């Protein structure tokens, strides 16, 4: 019996949360509908196209940036894997 009470209270809290989210989404949709009601279709299409190009370009930037080899911040020692003992680390300002 205890488990069913826990499930019921969890479902009630989930239902309340979903109701709040739906109400908020409906309010937001109403505001956006009123804001964009006077806009012409061409202007809306240009806005949609620019939004898609911007977000797609940013997504590609993040993907490419994640695939490229990482460079350390300036002033940090760069690890070099050499077989010479004592020369594993080099200072970026020092010439060897």
N, C-alpha and C positions, 0 to 999 in steps of 0.2 A: 504494500500500500504506500510505503514511503517513496518508492521509486516513481510511482505514478504521480504523486504530488509534486516531486521535483520536476518531472517532465511537463506537467501542467503549468507550473510557475515559469519554467523556461519558455514554453510556447507562448504564454501570455506576454512575457517581456519581449519576445521576438515579434509578436504581433503588434505591440505598442511601438516598437522601434520601426517596423516596416510602415506603420501608419504615419508616423512622424516623417519618415523619409519620403513617402508618397505625397504628403501634404506639401512638403518643402519643394519637391520637384514640380508639383502642379503650380505653386505660386511662382516659381522661377519661370516656368513655361508661359504663364500668363503675362508676366512682365516682359519677357522677350517678344511675345506675340504683339503686345501693345507697342513696343519700341520699334519693331521692324514692320509694322502694318503699313506705314506710309512709303516704304522703300520700293523702288521698282525692281522687277525681276532681274534685269541686267546687273544692277548694282549688287543684289544679293548673290548672284552667280560669281561676280568678280570677288566679292568678299569670301565666298566659299573656296574658290580656286586659290586665292592668296593664302588662306588658312591652311589648305591642304599642301601647298608648295612649301610653306614655312615649316610646318610640322614634319613633313616628309624629309625635307632637307636637314632638319635638326636630328631626326632619327638616323639618317645616313651618316651624319657627322659623328654621332655617338657610336655607331657600329664600327666605322672606320677607325675612330680614335681608340676603340677597345682592341682592335686587331693589330694596330701598329705597335712596334716595340716601345716600351715606356722609357722616357728620358728622366733622369733625376733632376730635382730642383737645383738651380745654380748655387754653387758654393758647397755642395755636398760631395764627399769623396765618391769616386766612381770605382766600382769593383772590377778589376781586370783579372781574369784567370790566366795567370802565367805559371810556367813550371819553374820559374826562378824564385828561390826562397827570399822572402823579405820584400818582394815587389808585387805583392798581391793587391795593394791599395796604392792609388796615386792621387795626389792632390791636383785639382784642376788648374791651379795657378802655377804649379811647379812644372818645369820642363825636365824630361828625363833623358 
